[in-house]
Amino acid sequence: MPESRVPRLRRFLVCEPRHFAVQYAINPWMQPDVRVDVDLAQEQWQSLIRVYRSHGHSVAAVEPVPGLPDMVFAANSAVVVDGRVFGSLFHAPERRPESIHYDTWFKTAGYDVYRPESVAEGEGDLVWTGRYMLAGTGFRTTREAHREAQEFFGHPVISLTLVDPYFYHLDTALFVLDDDNIVYYPEAFSPGSREVLARLFPEAVLATRDDALTFGLNSVSDGRHVFIAPRAEALADRLAGHGYVPVPVDLSELHKAGGGIKCCTQEIR
């Protein structure tokens, strides 16, 4: 069955965790008194980059900035579809300066960048499926930002309400497998949002709370390979049963800030 899955080469934007730290708490995972091993975080992050490149994906990098410890979570900086960049306006004041540096990278690379007027946290809450945008709200990105994204991209945007603070971004509770299917943890969503997802994706791979708590849903798929947290073994087995190829990558040091593989990976479409 795995031979039926065809990977599509991707272009990713990342940021080295050179200045990574947990200096404040803006989600339940963050404990400011916890010790962070920056060398280990960098080693783990470098392994992710090597794995991406070994699978044929291209990787570009933004220069990390001292005093911005969460810049490593590049996915939150924007969402890019058809070469159009919808930038970020972070909920937490501590993260708002990150947008300036990501916007500069995109502009230097020749892109125009739209700056949202409402709180919007990039691919953290705006997930492109290939046909429309799934958009999370409840903790960070606002519904008004969903409206802005729809006006900007001209693609349908489907609002989904998150209800569990441990899954504060959509990309901690759901990820796209390919142009036809997704994986998600139903209990992270409001009852109405669960019904919407069930209607849109009747063949979706359903995850458990354990899958989600191991950052199994903060994964990246190229349509065949799923780059996934090693501790999400049960979910990896389920995905293998559906014909995907799990590729474990350990970013456990970055989990201390509530981020994983997808949080570190902005896709430039």
C-alpha positions in Angstrom: 0.0 0.0 0.0 2.7 2.6 0.7 3.7 2.6 -3.0 0.3 4.2 -3.7 1.3 7.3 -1.8 3.2 9.9 -3.9 5.3 12.5 -2.1 5.4 16.1 -3.4 8.6 18.1 -2.9 8.1 21.1 -0.6 9.9 24.3 0.2 10.2 25.1 3.9 11.2 28.2 5.8 12.8 27.6 9.2 14.7 29.4 12.0 17.6 28.0 14.0 16.9 27.8 17.8 20.1 29.6 18.6 18.4 31.8 21.2 15.7 29.3 22.3 14.5 29.6 25.9 11.4 29.5 27.9 11.2 32.9 29.4 7.5 33.4 29.7 4.3 31.3 29.7 1.8 31.8 27.0 0.5 28.2 26.8 0.2 25.3 29.3 3.4 23.6 28.1 5.6 26.6 29.1 7.1 26.7 32.5 9.6 29.6 32.8 11.6 27.9 35.5 12.3 24.9 33.4 15.9 24.3 32.2 16.4 24.4 28.5 19.4 22.7 26.8 20.0 25.0 23.8 22.7 22.8 22.4 20.3 19.8 22.4 17.5 21.9 20.9 19.9 22.9 18.1 21.0 19.3 17.5 17.4 18.1 17.3 16.5 21.0 15.0 19.5 20.2 12.7 18.4 16.6 12.5 15.0 17.8 11.3 16.6 19.9 8.6 18.8 17.0 7.5 15.8 14.7 7.3 13.8 17.2 5.2 16.7 17.5 2.8 17.4 13.8 2.6 13.8 13.4 1.4 14.3 16.0 -1.3 12.7 19.0 0.3 14.4 22.4 0.1 14.9 24.5 3.2 15.6 28.2 3.6 16.3 29.9 6.9 15.6 33.2 8.7 18.4 34.5 10.9 17.5 34.1 14.6 17.4 37.3 16.7 18.5 37.6 20.3 15.7 38.2 22.7 13.1 36.4 20.5 13.3 32.8 21.9 10.2 31.6 20.0 11.4 32.6 16.5 12.3 28.9 16.0 8.5 28.3 15.5 8.5 29.6 12.0 5.1 28.3 11.1 3.5 31.0 13.2 5.0 33.8 11.1 2.8 33.5 8.1 0.7 31.3 5.7 1.8 31.2 2.1 -0.5 30.1 -0.7 0.2 30.6 -4.5 3.1 32.8 -3.6 0.9 35.2 -1.6 2.0 35.8 2.0 -0.5 36.5 4.8 1.7 37.6 7.7 1.2 37.4 11.4 0.0 39.6 14.3 0.8 37.6 17.5 -1.6 37.4 20.4 1.3 37.6 23.0 3.2 40.9 23.0 6.4 39.0 23.6 6.2 37.5 20.2 5.0 40.4 18.1 8.5 41.6 17.1 9.1 38.2 15.3 6.8 39.4 12.5 9.1 42.2 11.5 12.0 39.8 10.9 9.9 37.3 8.9 8.3 40.0 6.9 11.7 41.3 6.0 12.8 37.9 4.9 9.8 37.5 2.6 10.1 41.0 1.2 13.8 40.5 0.5 12.9 37.3 -1.3 10.6 39.3 -3.5 7.2 38.6 -1.9 4.6 41.1 -1.0 3.4 40.6 2.6 -0.1 41.4 3.9 -0.1 42.4 7.5 -3.4 41.4 9.2 -5.3 43.9 11.3 -6.6 41.2 13.7 -4.6 38.6 15.7 -3.4 35.9 13.3 -0.7 33.3 14.0 0.2 32.0 10.6 0.1 28.3 9.9 -0.4 27.8 13.6 -4.1 28.4 13.0 -4.4 28.7 9.2 -4.0 25.3 7.6 -4.2 25.0 3.8 -5.7 21.8 2.5 -5.2 22.3 -1.2 -8.8 23.4 -1.7 -9.6 25.7 1.2 -8.3 27.0 4.5 -9.1 25.4 7.8 -8.8 28.1 10.4 -8.6 27.7 14.2 -9.8 30.1 16.8 -10.5 30.1 20.5 -7.1 30.8 22.0 -5.0 32.9 19.5 -6.2 33.7 16.0 -9.5 35.6 15.8 -12.5 35.0 13.6 -12.0 38.4 12.1 -8.6 37.2 10.9 -10.3 34.3 9.3 -12.4 36.8 7.3 -9.2 38.8 6.4 -7.6 35.6 5.1 -10.6 34.7 3.0 -10.6 38.2 1.5 -6.9 38.1 0.9 -6.6 34.6 -0.7 -10.0 34.4 -2.3 -10.3 30.8 -1.1 -13.0 29.5 1.3 -11.9 29.7 4.9 -13.7 27.3 7.3 -13.6 28.4 11.0 -13.1 25.7 13.7 -13.3 26.4 17.4 -10.6 25.0 19.7 -11.6 24.2 23.2 -8.7 22.6 25.0 -5.9 25.0 26.1 -3.2 22.3 25.6 -4.1 22.4 21.9 -4.1 26.2 21.6 -3.2 26.2 17.9 -4.9 24.3 15.1 -1.6 22.7 14.2 -1.4 21.0 17.6 -4.8 19.2 17.0 -4.8 18.6 13.2 -2.5 18.2 10.2 -3.0 17.6 6.5 -1.9 14.3 5.1 -2.4 15.1 1.4 -4.9 16.9 -0.9 -7.7 14.5 0.2 -7.3 13.8 3.9 -6.3 15.0 7.3 -5.5 13.7 10.8 -7.2 15.3 13.8 -8.1 14.9 17.5 -11.8 15.4 17.7 -12.0 16.4 21.4 -9.8 19.4 20.8 -12.8 21.0 18.9 -16.2 22.3 19.8 -19.1 19.9 19.0 -20.1 21.9 15.9 -16.5 22.0 14.6 -16.3 18.2 15.0 -19.4 17.9 12.9 -17.9 20.1 10.2 -14.7 18.1 10.1 -16.6 14.8 10.0 -18.6 16.1 7.0 -15.6 17.4 5.2 -13.3 14.5 5.9 -15.3 11.3 6.4 -12.2 9.2 5.9 -10.0 11.2 8.2 -7.5 9.5 10.5 -8.8 10.1 14.1 -6.2 10.7 16.8 -6.4 10.2 20.6 -5.6 12.6 23.4 -2.4 10.6 23.9 -1.5 11.0 20.3 -2.0 14.8 20.6 -0.1 15.1 24.0 3.0 13.5 22.4 2.9 16.2 19.7 1.8 13.6 17.1 -0.5 16.1 15.5 2.2 18.7 15.1 3.5 16.7 12.1 4.4 17.5 8.5 3.4 15.3 5.6 4.6 15.4 2.0 1.8 13.1 0.9 3.8 9.9 1.5 6.2 10.6 4.4 4.9 11.9 7.7 7.6 13.6 9.8 6.3 12.8 13.3 7.3 12.8 17.0 8.9 9.5 18.0 6.6 9.1 21.1 3.5 9.1 18.9 4.0 5.4 18.1 0.4 4.4 18.1 -0.5 7.2 15.6 2.5 6.3 13.5 1.3 2.7 13.3 -2.2 3.8 12.3 -0.7 6.0 9.6 1.4 3.2 8.3 -1.7 1.1 8.1 -3.2 3.8 5.8 -0.2 3.6 3.5 1.9 6.5 4.8 5.5 6.2 5.8 6.2 7.6 9.3 9.6 9.3 9.7 10.3 9.9 13.4 12.1 13.1 14.3 12.8 14.0 18.0 12.2 17.6 18.9 11.5 16.9 22.6 13.5 19.9 23.8 11.3 22.2 21.8 8.2 20.6 23.3 9.1 22.5 26.5 7.7 25.6 24.8 4.7 23.8 23.3 6.1 23.4 19.8 7.1 20.5 17.6 7.9 19.6 14.0 5.1 21.6 12.3 5.7 24.6 14.6 9.2 24.8 13.3 8.2 24.4 9.6 6.7 27.2 7.5 5.8 25.9 4.0 6.3 28.3 1.1 3.7 27.3 -1.5 
